[in-house]
């Protein structure tokens, strides 16, 4: 090491030792040092140590000059935390010794207790300020679907799922990371082509595209744990047959999920999108599921939407979801 570097290193080490040779500065560092603790304001440190802000500011200046802490501005406030980018030889060991020496110190324990209450109040103040905008803030940072996507982790990773009427397989691909296998069942040649193209770029090797009608699903009896029909039944001529087929392919104890439209009067869906049914009364579909052999059938309406199509001004129909189970011990 060149003499000048060695001299600078010695001088820096002396500054560190001098800055630590004060009980208040040692307490300040201990308050900052706790893992996961946010950067602290002068006023918060002053309240935690029960000292004037001017006194704390003077000690912070000394710690800054020794490169033991760093400061950053946040709005009108200045926040302080341990210097994370400095690697001063011996400092880690010195701090470790300091923590051991001060462990159990009554004065420091009281400091930490007060700081804990101060930070709890800081969090509550932050919530009070952001509560009116909380949803929009989260949406701006993380999108508006992340929590629903995360809930897919609740699926059993050993399950096989039949995505009935899978269309372009977008739902199948979203399900795939969370389960063992997904069968994307779709009757339309055009949709099957689009699904295969989507699958090629998805990197999901546990999705199988299956050509087949909803009323005659080409899967073996008792082969899947869940049969999912999302906005599909309104395209199907024989609803009873479709439910019976989903019952057949489910293992005993398996679950059927149906997502569909409530009754509506929008001719566009019939004329342009091939809908055979203008929505369903969930109670009637629930009774039909029970007659088909399902149990524990229940449904609920998803939160009402106010969206209107831009070109026509027609209100988008509301949606319901129904869940039913194939009884344990049931035969197909």
Secondary structure by P-SEA (a helix, b strand, c coil): ccaaaaaaaaaaaaaaaaaaccaaaaaaaaaaaccccccccaaaaaaaacccaaaaaaaaaaaaaaccbbbbbcccbbbbcccccccccaaaaaaaaaaaaacccaaaaaaaaaaaaaaaaaaaaaaaacccaaaaaaaacccccaaaaaacccccccbbbbbcccccaaaaaaacccccbbbbccccaaaaaaaaaaaaacccccbbbbbccccccccccccccbbbbcccccccccaaaaaaaaaaaccccbbbbbbbbcccccccccccccccccccaaaaaaaaaaaaccccbbbbbcccccccccccccccbbbbbbbbbccccccc
